[in-house]
Amino acid sequence: MIEDKILVACWKVLDKMKVGNVLVIQHFAPNKPDLFIDCAKQYIKVYKNLVFNKDYTEIYKEYSFKEVENQFNKIIINKKP
């Protein structure tokens, strides 16, 4: 089980990522990349907008469903007949 303070620190880093950004895990967790990966996996279970590369050295942030929905609603609401 991951300590709360470690989980919170990891999630803060992931929350601050902008859509389209790539996070190199070695830069944020050079001593314990496996722990950071485990935290990120828990984050993904909740938010589902992060994707690992094949060797789990990088994380890419995609649009979340909510962000896509918000953009869609802006287009539809602002569209005039």
Buried (B, 14 or more C-beta within 10 A) or exposed (E): EEEEEBBEBBBEBBEEBEEEEEBEBEEBBEEEBEBBBBBBEBBBEEBEBBEBEEEBEBBBBEEBEEEEEEEEEEEEEEEEE
